[in-house]
Amino acid sequence: MYIGKREYQKENGYTFLTDLEGRVTNGCTWMCVHCNAHHNVEPGSGKLRGYCTRCDGFVCPGCADACVPLEQMLENLEAGMTLDQAMRYRPVVVPFTGVKLPKG
């Protein structure tokens, strides 16, 4: 699937849409690596999409502000955050090496 000027990505899904008059339209979809929502591929539409280098995948405009994968967002919601807060919060994890912790 062609996205952007030079980037290729494998399709993540396929849609069949039927309107009220019975006309069927179909096409490929791509999946946001943060919220796992599927979006229709519309080459040449001019819609802006982001790319997360940490997750190595395309993101929708709603998820482009911060790198918060779906599992982390669900944990944030379970902790009592609002949806807007949950979509933007990712805890900082700092690895410690060579530190001896006291037993106890």
Secondary structure, 3 states (H helix, E strand, C coil): CEECCCEECCCCEEEEEECCCCCEEEEEEEECCCCCCEEECCCCCCCCCEEECCCCEEECHHHCCCCCCHHHHHHHHHCCCCHHHHCCCCCCCCCCCCCCCCCC
